[in-house]
């Protein structure tokens, strides 16, 4: 289990690094679209967590 978890974390970190490099090569317009999408996703997650805390 330890080797699997270490491998999964390594793959996750490698994916994050590759994603950051791809983001840096995008045009500013595409970067703004990604920012908007992430902001919407974060707002949705905040709403869901607020609802979950109200239920508990």
VENZI-V273846 format. One record per pair of residues at least 12 apart in sequence whose ideal C-beta (glycine too) atoms are under 6 Angstrom apart, sorted by the first residue. I is the first residue (numbers start at 1). GAP is how many residues later the second one is. Records with the same first field share a line. If there is no record, write none. Layout:
# VENZI-V273846
I = GAP ; GAP
This chain:
# VENZI-V273846
none
